[in-house]
């Protein structure tokens, strides 16, 4: 891994933003090619950094008392089942109810307008 990967990633992001800004102003195909290469390079740098940081995290895990059994805590967190949040379910249902009421009110208003027009024309 490079000496300071975070700094290199930030420099690549800065370079990519400059290239994108120049490409948006000129719409040059050469700049677009360079921008695509820079984007791909940045993507690989980020993937490498994430893999490196995850590998170092895994290497630091131990099962002894001095590190408070970090290996077992990590394994427990991985194996935890994600439980649905009942409160979130209620919020989603409330949003659906408001959408239904809004659509129903639009239908009722349009029916009233149609009835008014039908009354005027006859």
Secondary structure, 3 states (H helix, E strand, C coil): CCCCHHHHHHHHHHHHHHHHHHHHHHCCHHHHHHHHHHHHHHHHHHHHHHHHHHHHHHHHCCCCHHHCCHHHHHHHHHHCCCCCCHHHHHHHHHHHHHHHHHHHHHHHHHHHHHHHHHHHHC
